[in-house]
Amino acid sequence: MPQNTRHLSANSQGYAEAAQILREGGLVAFPTETVYGLGGDARNDMAVAGIFEAKGRPRFNPLIVHVDSIETAQRYVDWSDAANRLARAFWPGPLTLVLPLRADAGLSPLVTAELPTLAIRVPAHPVAQDLLGTFAGPVAAPSANPSGRISPTTAAHVTAGLEGRIAAVLDGGACEVGVESTILGLTDGPVLLRPGGLPVEAIEAALGGPVARRGASAPLSAPGQLASHYAPGAYVRLQAHKAQEGEVLLGFGAVECDLNLSASGDLREAAANLFHHLHALDALGAKGIAVSPIPDHGLGAAINDRLRRAAAPRE
């Protein structure tokens, strides 16, 4: 593991240095519109193994591969009409598609956790786009944080969790969306595998029909499905209207609280603030974080998914 994590600026020199690290099998954290990703060359077994090691991530939990275009994505997965319709509508953007892995994809089997499918997306963040273009290859990139902990939406969040474990952080400022991508399975009809930064209602409108939901007991088929995930050091208590002794309150809407996801009740603002506010409240050292009720539609579904996993019992 590197002894020092380099901090790179989002400019031509930073992109060139980050791409060279990736070519050499090193790990680079970089911003996407959702959260910061921990990137490694998806074709390099040692690089992908390094991602799991740096994060302390279980090897059975697959990774998302990030590419620069629809045309590049088609090199790695068996494409379909539904994939084409969704990619044309929402890529670049916070949507990951799970499709059959091509036999000639050439990716490390660690990326897919030996599954016959691949989770793939084209990120919209200009820094991610420039890095992918400079590297000119597929980048496996889960969130750039220790496994199970709060996802990072700034470079400072990354270094707080992974300093000394990775080669570099490419600083592109705060992430706009603030929650991970929506993951949609397209192997047996459209199935929502993880709610995220693209509301499922928008996907259903694009497809002209309903999207099935993954059953709670279904086997692991995509990233972000572990029961306990996205957790701060403090315990998390949901559907709270006020803080109890020893707690701080993460509010939503018109409520007295320590930090408010959105005082106006804007779900987009709330999603963008979610992980940042959890980091900030956790740093206060309270034993618990109480969270106001969040509407469970649109981006609220993704917010509630992350909060439920943050509040789940921890092993």
Order of alpha helices (4+ residues) and beta strands (2+ residues): beta-alpha-beta-beta-alpha-beta-alpha-alpha-beta-alpha-beta-alpha-beta-alpha-beta-beta-beta-alpha-beta-beta-beta-beta-alpha-beta-alpha
